[in-house]
Amino acid sequence: MSKIIGHYPALGYGFLTPYYDKIIGSVLPRSFRSEFVARMDIPWDAKILDFGTGTGEMILSLLDQYPLVEITGLDTDPIALKLARQKISKKNNVQVTQYDGGYLPFEDNHFDTVVSCLVFCNIGERGRFADEIYRVLKPNGRFYLCDFGYETKRWKRVIFRFLRSLSPLRALLKDSEDVVSRVLNDSKFNDLEFFYSINIITGTLNCCATVKR
Ligand SMILES: C[S@@+](CC[C@H](N)C(=O)[O-])C[C@H]1O[C@@H](n2cnc3c(N)ncnc32)[C@H](O)[C@@H]1O
């Protein structure tokens, strides 16, 4: 594979990736991804892209509720993908793929649904990736996105900013106060629909959906 472009490990440092599930599990309720998936409306036989699949936790939540869909998990990180492969080794309807962080390695109009959980806070060029997702979605296909949103309580914003300033990803997280809206504003997507949100220690997570028109 050619050099990976603009990759940031899930937790800022590559050596933490093997412990990702444990660390994220300590700040994110176990049920969170299932709650996110439960609010999606996905055709039973959909072709789904999990953009930034990491260790494959979204894939497991999707399969729990949509066992017959066909899922492709895409990520730049070989260590995270190795962990994902161990979890999904017995599933014939799932594949995970590594790519170089450039253009998404799929044809136009390929997927019925794209999901992405906690990925856009980890990448630069958010508009470019959102437009790539737009390209690979079929017309009327849905993009379900979960990421940091704007916290309206000032005291919480202060705490969140402080905690993010300690992160090795602080350069990216600096403008992560409202990732969800920014991603959509900077891309070809419109009509953002928010449907679920929770607070974790580093901010408010918003889940939303948008459609390729
Ligand atoms: C915080 S993790 C989230 C993983 C997973 N979606 C979840 O729900 O736990 C962010 C993931 O985005 C991946 N990533 C970073 N840059 C990427 C890119 N350009 N394209 C796809 N994935 C990327 C990282 O390797 C990491 O696995």
The ligand as a Gaussian input file, in Angstrom:
#p B3LYP/6-31G(d) Opt

LIG

0 1
 C      -12.170000       7.058000      17.185000
 S      -12.023000       5.770000      16.012000
 C      -13.704000       5.278000      15.735000
 C      -13.799000       3.847000      15.327000
 C      -15.198000       3.274000      15.185000
 N      -15.972000       3.933000      14.160000
 C      -15.971000       3.249000      16.482000
 O      -17.193000       3.480000      16.484000
 O      -15.367000       2.925000      17.512000
 C      -11.630000       6.668000      14.524000
 C      -11.205000       5.752000      13.386000
 O      -11.056000       6.529000      12.197000
 C       -9.988000       5.985000      11.477000
 N       -9.503000       6.920000      10.465000
 C       -8.639000       7.963000      10.609000
 N       -8.439000       8.569000       9.436000
 C       -9.227000       7.917000       8.526000
 C       -9.496000       8.070000       7.140000
 N       -8.908000       9.042000       6.438000
 N      -10.364000       7.226000       6.538000
 C      -10.971000       6.238000       7.254000
 N      -10.754000       6.043000       8.557000
 C       -9.896000       6.862000       9.182000
 C       -8.959000       5.660000      12.541000
 O       -7.988000       4.750000      12.072000
 C       -9.855000       5.058000      13.623000
 O       -9.980000       3.680000      13.494000

